[in-house]
Amino acid sequence: MRKFFLFLTLMVLGTFSPVHAASKGGCIPGTYLVLEGSGTQSLWTFSKDGTIQTASSAQGSLNFSDAHGAWKQTRSRVAIATFIDFNYGGADNGGFPPTSIARVDAELSFSKKCVTVAGSFELRFFDPETEDPLDPSTDTGGSLSDTFTGRRVTVP
């Protein structure tokens, strides 16, 4: 009887998925070496839980942090992503608060089997004291746009 109850409980629990579960994204999750139109190179890591982390070759010279955010698949091998980083811009305040917060909104298309990625993004800067990077309508400055291509990082 105990085994039957345990089996029934596991069957019922297995039929429900958590409300917060993100799309697995097919072949998209992984790390890509990205080359932007500007010549900047970066690493973009898409996790199965819908998060994205990026690190850029321009971070040292332009004084900004790694970026973190979210992504979601919109169609087969097509996704959108939003990620945010902190900019220090030579401020002599030790980064408290940052001089600005940058928001990147990207549109991405992945090749079959997600070996490559290509797309475009818009970069906007927000004043950390008067603007909310999670509410893009508060942006009072301009924006920059660029394109990119990338290749999946794999183990040979």
MARBA-3410 file (N, C-alpha, C, O; in Angstrom, 1 decimal):
156
0.8,-1.2,0.0,0.0,0.0,0.0,0.9,1.3,0.0,0.6,2.2,-0.7 ~ 2.0,1.3,0.8,2.9,2.4,0.8,3.5,2.7,-0.5,3.6,3.8,-1.0 ~ 3.9,1.6,-1.2,4.5,1.8,-2.5,3.5,2.4,-3.5,3.9,3.2,-4.3 ~ 2.3,1.9,-3.4,1.2,2.4,-4.3,1.0,3.9,-4.0,0.9,4.7,-5.0 ~ 0.9,4.3,-2.8,0.7,5.7,-2.4,1.9,6.6,-2.9,1.7,7.7,-3.4
3.1,6.1,-2.7,4.3,6.8,-3.2,4.3,6.9,-4.7,4.6,8.0,-5.2 ~ 4.0,5.8,-5.4,3.9,5.9,-6.8,2.8,6.9,-7.3,3.1,7.7,-8.2 ~ 1.6,6.9,-6.7,0.6,7.8,-7.0,1.0,9.2,-6.8,0.7,10.1,-7.6 ~ 1.6,9.5,-5.7,2.1,10.9,-5.3,3.1,11.3,-6.4,3.0,12.5,-6.8 ~ 4.1,10.5,-6.7,5.1,10.9,-7.7,4.4,11.1,-9.1,4.8,12.0,-9.8
3.4,10.3,-9.4,2.7,10.5,-10.7,2.0,11.8,-10.8,2.1,12.6,-11.8 ~ 1.3,12.2,-9.7,0.6,13.5,-9.6,1.6,14.6,-9.7,1.3,15.6,-10.4 ~ 2.6,14.6,-8.9,3.6,15.7,-8.9,4.3,15.8,-10.2,4.6,16.9,-10.6 ~ 4.5,14.7,-10.9,5.2,14.7,-12.2,4.3,15.4,-13.3,4.9,15.7,-14.4 ~ 3.0,15.5,-13.1,2.2,16.0,-14.2,2.1,17.6,-14.1,1.6,18.2,-15.0
2.7,18.1,-13.0,2.6,19.6,-12.9,4.0,20.1,-13.1,5.0,19.5,-12.6 ~ 4.2,21.3,-13.8,5.5,21.9,-13.9,5.4,23.2,-13.1,4.3,23.8,-13.1 ~ 6.5,23.7,-12.5,6.4,24.9,-11.8,6.0,26.1,-12.7,6.4,26.2,-13.8 ~ 5.2,27.0,-12.1,4.7,28.2,-12.9,5.9,29.0,-13.3,5.8,29.6,-14.4 ~ 6.9,29.1,-12.5,8.1,30.0,-12.8,9.1,29.3,-13.8,10.1,29.9,-14.1
8.9,28.1,-14.2,9.9,27.4,-15.0,10.0,28.1,-16.4,9.0,28.4,-17.0 ~ 11.2,28.4,-16.7,11.5,29.0,-18.0,11.6,28.0,-19.1,11.8,26.8,-18.9 ~ 11.4,28.5,-20.3,11.6,27.6,-21.5,13.0,27.1,-21.6,13.9,27.8,-21.3 ~ 13.1,25.9,-21.9,14.5,25.3,-22.0,15.3,25.9,-23.2,16.5,25.9,-23.1 ~ 14.6,26.4,-24.2,15.3,27.2,-25.3,15.9,26.3,-26.3,16.8,26.7,-27.1
15.5,25.0,-26.4,16.1,24.1,-27.4,17.6,24.1,-27.3,18.2,23.8,-26.3 ~ 18.3,24.4,-28.4,19.7,24.3,-28.5,20.4,25.6,-28.0,21.6,25.7,-28.0 ~ 19.6,26.7,-27.7,20.2,28.0,-27.4,21.1,28.0,-26.2,22.2,28.6,-26.3 ~ 20.7,27.5,-25.0,21.6,27.6,-23.9,23.1,27.2,-24.2,23.3,26.2,-24.8 ~ 24.0,28.0,-23.7,25.4,27.8,-23.9,26.1,29.1,-23.9,25.5,30.1,-23.7
27.4,29.1,-24.2,28.3,30.3,-24.2,28.7,30.5,-25.7,29.1,29.6,-26.4 ~ 28.6,31.8,-26.1,29.0,32.2,-27.4,30.1,33.3,-27.4,30.0,34.2,-26.6 ~ 31.1,33.2,-28.3,32.1,34.2,-28.4,31.5,35.1,-29.5,31.3,34.8,-30.6 ~ 31.2,36.4,-29.1,30.5,37.3,-29.9,31.4,38.4,-30.4,32.3,39.0,-29.6 ~ 31.3,38.8,-31.7,32.0,39.9,-32.2,31.0,41.0,-32.7,30.2,40.7,-33.5
31.1,42.1,-32.0,30.2,43.2,-32.4,30.7,44.0,-33.6,31.9,43.9,-33.9 ~ 29.8,44.7,-34.2,30.2,45.5,-35.4,31.3,46.5,-35.0,32.1,46.9,-35.9 ~ 31.4,47.0,-33.8,32.4,48.0,-33.4,33.8,47.3,-33.2,34.7,48.1,-33.1 ~ 33.8,46.0,-33.2,35.1,45.3,-33.0,35.2,44.8,-31.6,36.2,44.0,-31.4 ~ 34.4,45.2,-30.7,34.4,44.6,-29.4,34.1,43.2,-29.4,33.2,42.7,-30.1
34.8,42.4,-28.6,34.4,41.0,-28.4,33.9,40.7,-27.0,34.2,41.4,-26.1 ~ 33.0,39.7,-26.9,32.4,39.4,-25.6,32.0,38.0,-25.6,31.9,37.3,-26.6 ~ 31.7,37.5,-24.4,31.2,36.2,-24.1,29.8,36.4,-23.6,29.5,37.1,-22.6 ~ 28.8,35.7,-24.2,27.4,35.7,-23.8,27.0,34.3,-23.4,27.1,33.4,-24.2 ~ 26.6,34.2,-22.2,26.2,32.8,-21.7,24.7,32.8,-21.4,24.2,33.6,-20.6
24.0,32.0,-22.1,22.5,31.8,-22.0,22.3,30.5,-21.2,22.7,29.4,-21.5 ~ 21.6,30.7,-20.0,21.3,29.6,-19.1,19.9,29.0,-19.4,19.1,29.8,-19.9 ~ 19.7,27.8,-19.1,18.4,27.1,-19.3,17.3,27.8,-18.5,16.1,27.7,-18.9 ~ 17.7,28.4,-17.4,16.6,29.0,-16.6,16.2,30.4,-17.1,15.4,31.1,-16.4 ~ 16.7,30.9,-18.2,16.3,32.1,-18.8,17.1,33.3,-18.4,16.8,34.5,-18.6
18.3,33.1,-17.8,19.2,34.2,-17.4,20.3,34.2,-18.5,20.7,33.3,-19.1 ~ 20.9,35.4,-18.5,22.1,35.7,-19.4,23.1,36.4,-18.7,22.8,37.3,-17.9 ~ 24.4,36.1,-18.9,25.5,36.8,-18.3,26.5,37.1,-19.5,26.7,36.3,-20.3 ~ 27.0,38.3,-19.4,28.0,38.7,-20.5,29.2,39.3,-19.9,29.2,40.0,-18.8 ~ 30.4,39.2,-20.5,31.6,39.8,-20.2,32.2,40.3,-21.5,32.2,39.6,-22.5
32.7,41.6,-21.5,33.2,42.3,-22.7,34.6,42.6,-22.7,35.2,42.9,-21.6 ~ 35.3,42.6,-23.8,36.7,43.0,-23.9,36.8,44.5,-23.7,38.0,44.9,-23.5 ~ 35.8,45.3,-23.7,35.8,46.7,-23.5,35.7,47.1,-22.1,35.8,48.3,-21.8 ~ 35.4,46.2,-21.2,35.1,46.5,-19.8,36.2,47.3,-19.1,36.0,48.3,-18.4 ~ 37.5,46.9,-19.3,38.6,47.5,-18.7,38.8,49.0,-19.1,38.9,49.9,-18.3
38.8,49.2,-20.4,39.0,50.5,-20.9,37.8,51.5,-20.7,38.0,52.7,-20.6 ~ 36.6,50.9,-20.7,35.4,51.8,-20.6,34.8,51.8,-19.2,33.8,52.4,-19.0 ~ 35.4,51.1,-18.3,35.0,51.0,-16.8,33.6,50.6,-16.6,32.8,51.4,-16.1 ~ 33.2,49.4,-17.0,31.9,48.9,-16.7,32.0,47.4,-16.3,33.0,46.7,-16.5 ~ 31.0,46.9,-15.6,30.9,45.6,-15.0,30.5,44.5,-16.0,30.1,44.9,-17.1
30.5,43.3,-15.5,29.9,42.2,-16.3,28.4,42.6,-16.3,27.9,43.4,-15.5 ~ 27.7,42.0,-17.3,26.2,42.3,-17.4,25.5,41.0,-17.0,25.9,39.9,-17.3 ~ 24.3,41.2,-16.5,23.4,40.1,-16.1,22.0,40.5,-16.6,21.6,41.7,-16.6 ~ 21.2,39.5,-16.9,19.8,39.8,-17.3,19.0,38.5,-17.6,19.3,37.5,-17.0 ~ 18.1,38.7,-18.6,17.2,37.6,-18.9,17.0,37.5,-20.4,17.2,38.4,-21.1
16.6,36.3,-20.8,16.4,36.0,-22.3,15.2,35.1,-22.4,14.9,34.4,-21.4 ~ 14.5,35.2,-23.5,13.5,34.2,-23.8,13.4,33.9,-25.3,13.6,34.8,-26.1 ~ 13.0,32.7,-25.6,12.9,32.3,-27.0,11.5,32.8,-27.5,10.5,32.6,-26.8 ~ 11.5,33.4,-28.6,10.2,33.9,-29.2,9.7,33.1,-30.3,8.5,33.0,-30.5 ~ 10.6,32.4,-31.1,10.2,31.5,-32.1,11.4,30.5,-32.2,12.3,30.5,-31.4
11.3,29.5,-33.1,12.3,28.5,-33.2,13.6,29.2,-33.5,13.7,29.9,-34.5 ~ 14.6,29.0,-32.7,16.0,29.6,-32.8,16.0,31.1,-32.9,16.9,31.7,-33.4 ~ 15.0,31.8,-32.4,15.0,33.2,-32.3,14.7,33.6,-30.9,13.8,33.0,-30.2 ~ 15.4,34.6,-30.4,15.2,35.0,-29.0,15.4,36.5,-28.8,15.9,37.2,-29.7 ~ 15.0,37.0,-27.7,15.3,38.4,-27.2,15.9,38.3,-25.9,15.7,37.4,-25.1
16.8,39.3,-25.6,17.5,39.4,-24.3,17.5,40.8,-23.8,17.6,41.7,-24.6 ~ 17.5,41.0,-22.5,17.8,42.3,-21.9,18.8,42.0,-20.8,18.6,41.2,-19.9 ~ 19.9,42.8,-20.8,20.9,42.7,-19.7,21.4,44.1,-19.3,21.3,45.0,-20.1 ~ 21.9,44.1,-18.1,22.2,45.4,-17.4,23.6,45.3,-16.8,24.0,44.3,-16.3 ~ 24.3,46.4,-16.9,25.6,46.5,-16.3,25.8,47.9,-15.6,25.0,48.8,-15.9
26.8,48.0,-14.8,27.1,49.2,-14.1,28.3,49.9,-14.7,29.3,49.2,-15.1 ~ 28.2,51.2,-14.9,29.3,52.0,-15.5,29.9,52.9,-14.4,29.2,53.5,-13.6 ~ 31.3,52.9,-14.4,32.0,53.7,-13.4,32.6,54.9,-13.9,32.9,55.9,-13.2 ~ 32.8,55.0,-15.2,33.2,56.2,-16.0,34.2,57.1,-15.3,34.0,58.4,-15.5 ~ 35.2,56.7,-14.6,36.2,57.5,-14.1,35.7,58.3,-12.8,36.4,59.1,-12.3
34.6,57.9,-12.3,34.1,58.6,-11.1,35.0,58.2,-9.9,35.5,57.1,-9.8 ~ 35.3,59.2,-9.1,36.2,59.0,-8.0,35.4,58.7,-6.7,35.8,59.1,-5.6 ~ 34.3,58.0,-6.9,33.5,57.6,-5.7,33.5,56.2,-5.4,32.7,55.7,-4.6 ~ 34.4,55.4,-6.0,34.5,54.0,-5.7,33.3,53.2,-6.3,33.2,52.0,-5.9 ~ 32.5,53.8,-7.1,31.4,53.0,-7.7,30.1,53.1,-6.9,29.2,52.4,-7.2
30.1,54.0,-5.9,28.9,54.2,-5.0,28.3,55.5,-5.2,28.8,56.5,-4.6 ~ 27.2,55.7,-5.9,26.6,54.8,-6.9,27.4,54.8,-8.2,28.3,55.6,-8.3 ~ 27.1,53.9,-9.1,27.8,53.9,-10.4,27.4,55.2,-11.1,26.4,55.9,-10.8 ~ 28.2,55.7,-12.1,27.9,56.9,-12.8,26.7,56.7,-13.7,26.0,57.7,-14.0 ~ 26.5,55.5,-14.2,25.3,55.2,-15.0,25.1,53.7,-14.9,25.9,52.9,-14.5
23.9,53.3,-15.4,23.5,51.9,-15.5,23.2,51.8,-17.0,22.4,52.5,-17.6 ~ 23.8,50.8,-17.6,23.5,50.5,-19.1,22.5,49.3,-19.2,22.6,48.4,-18.5 ~ 21.7,49.5,-20.2,20.7,48.4,-20.5,20.9,48.1,-22.0,20.9,49.0,-22.8 ~ 21.0,46.8,-22.3,21.1,46.3,-23.6,19.9,45.5,-23.9,19.5,44.6,-23.2 ~ 19.2,45.8,-25.0,18.1,45.0,-25.5,18.5,44.4,-26.9,18.8,45.1,-27.8
18.6,43.1,-26.9,19.1,42.4,-28.1,18.0,41.5,-28.8,17.2,40.9,-28.1 ~ 18.1,41.4,-30.1,17.3,40.4,-30.9,18.3,39.5,-31.5,19.3,39.9,-32.1 ~ 18.1,38.2,-31.3,19.1,37.2,-31.7,18.4,36.1,-32.6,17.3,35.7,-32.4 ~ 19.2,35.6,-33.6,18.8,34.5,-34.4,19.9,33.5,-34.4,21.1,33.8,-34.7 ~ 19.6,32.3,-34.1,20.6,31.2,-34.0,20.5,30.3,-35.2,19.4,30.1,-35.8
21.6,29.8,-35.7,21.6,28.8,-36.8,21.1,27.5,-36.4,20.8,27.2,-35.2 ~ 20.9,26.6,-37.4,20.4,25.3,-37.0,21.5,24.6,-36.1,22.7,24.8,-36.3 ~ 21.0,24.0,-35.1,21.9,23.4,-34.0,22.6,24.5,-33.2,23.5,24.1,-32.4 ~ 22.3,25.7,-33.4,22.8,26.9,-32.6,24.3,26.9,-32.6,24.9,27.2,-31.5 ~ 24.9,26.7,-33.7,26.4,26.7,-33.8,26.8,28.2,-33.9,27.9,28.6,-33.4
26.0,29.0,-34.5,26.3,30.5,-34.6,25.0,31.3,-34.2,23.9,30.8,-34.1 ~ 25.3,32.6,-33.9,24.2,33.5,-33.5,24.5,34.8,-34.3,25.7,35.2,-34.5 ~ 23.5,35.5,-34.6,23.6,36.9,-35.2,22.5,37.7,-34.8,21.4,37.2,-34.4 ~ 22.7,39.0,-34.8,21.6,39.9,-34.4,22.0,41.3,-34.2,23.0,41.8,-34.8 ~ 21.1,42.1,-33.5,21.4,43.5,-33.3,21.0,43.8,-31.8,20.3,43.1,-31.2
21.5,44.9,-31.4,21.1,45.4,-30.0,21.1,46.9,-29.9,21.7,47.6,-30.8 ~ 20.4,47.3,-28.9,20.3,48.8,-28.6,20.8,48.9,-27.2,20.4,48.2,-26.3 ~ 21.7,49.9,-27.0,22.3,50.2,-25.7,21.9,51.6,-25.3,22.0,52.5,-26.0 ~ 21.3,51.6,-24.0,20.9,52.9,-23.5,21.5,53.0,-22.1,21.8,52.1,-21.4 ~ 21.7,54.3,-21.7,22.3,54.6,-20.4,21.3,55.3,-19.5,20.5,56.1,-20.0
21.3,54.9,-18.2,20.3,55.5,-17.3,21.0,56.1,-16.1,22.0,55.6,-15.6 ~ 20.6,57.2,-15.6,21.1,57.9,-14.4,20.6,57.1,-13.2,19.4,56.9,-13.1 ~ 21.5,56.5,-12.4,21.1,55.7,-11.3,20.3,56.4,-10.2,19.6,55.7,-9.4 ~ 20.3,57.7,-10.2,19.6,58.4,-9.2,18.2,58.9,-9.6,17.3,59.1,-8.8 ~ 18.0,59.0,-11.0,16.7,59.6,-11.4,16.0,58.7,-12.5,14.8,59.0,-12.8
16.6,57.7,-13.0,16.0,56.8,-14.0,16.1,55.4,-13.6,16.9,54.9,-12.9 ~ 15.1,54.6,-14.1,15.0,53.2,-13.8,15.3,52.3,-15.0,14.5,52.4,-16.0 ~ 16.4,51.6,-15.0,16.8,50.8,-16.2,15.8,49.7,-16.5,15.8,49.1,-17.6 ~ 15.0,49.3,-15.5,14.0,48.3,-15.7,12.7,48.9,-16.3,11.8,48.1,-16.7 ~ 12.6,50.2,-16.4,11.5,50.9,-17.0,12.1,51.8,-18.1,12.4,52.9,-17.9
12.2,51.3,-19.3,13.0,52.0,-20.4,12.3,53.3,-20.7,13.0,54.2,-21.3 ~ 11.1,53.6,-20.3,10.5,54.9,-20.6,11.1,56.0,-19.8,10.8,57.2,-20.1 ~ 11.9,55.7,-18.8,12.5,56.7,-18.0,13.8,57.2,-18.6,14.4,58.2,-18.1 ~ 14.2,56.6,-19.7,15.5,57.0,-20.3,15.4,58.4,-21.0,14.6,58.5,-21.9 ~ 16.2,59.3,-20.5,16.1,60.7,-21.1,17.3,60.9,-22.1,17.3,62.0,-22.7
18.2,60.0,-22.2,19.3,60.1,-23.1,19.1,59.4,-24.4,18.0,59.0,-24.7 ~ 20.1,59.3,-25.2,20.0,58.7,-26.5,20.4,57.2,-26.4,20.5,56.7,-25.3 ~ 20.5,56.6,-27.5,20.8,55.2,-27.5,21.8,54.9,-28.6,22.0,55.7,-29.6 ~ 22.5,53.8,-28.5,23.5,53.3,-29.5,23.0,52.0,-30.0,22.4,51.2,-29.3 ~ 23.2,51.7,-31.3,22.8,50.4,-31.9,24.0,49.8,-32.5,24.9,50.5,-33.0
24.0,48.5,-32.5,25.1,47.7,-33.2,24.6,46.4,-33.6,23.5,45.9,-33.2 ~ 25.4,45.7,-34.4,25.1,44.3,-34.8,26.2,43.4,-34.3,27.2,43.9,-33.8 ~ 25.9,42.1,-34.3,26.9,41.2,-33.8,26.7,39.8,-34.5,25.7,39.5,-35.0 ~ 27.8,39.0,-34.4,27.8,37.6,-34.8,28.5,36.9,-33.7,29.4,37.5,-33.0 ~ 28.2,35.6,-33.6,28.9,34.8,-32.6,29.0,33.4,-32.9,28.2,32.9,-33.7
29.9,32.7,-32.2,30.0,31.2,-32.4,30.0,30.6,-31.0,30.5,31.1,-30.1 ~ 29.3,29.4,-31.0,29.2,28.7,-29.7,30.6,28.2,-29.3,31.4,27.7,-30.1 ~ 30.8,28.3,-28.0,32.1,27.7,-27.4,31.8,26.3,-27.1,30.8,25.9,-26.5 ~ 32.7,25.4,-27.7,32.5,23.9,-27.5,33.8,23.3,-27.0,34.9,23.9,-27.1 ~ 33.7,22.1,-26.5,34.8,21.3,-26.2,35.2,20.5,-27.4,34.3,19.7,-27.9
36.5,20.6,-27.9,36.8,19.8,-29.0,36.8,18.3,-28.8,37.1,17.5,-29.7
END
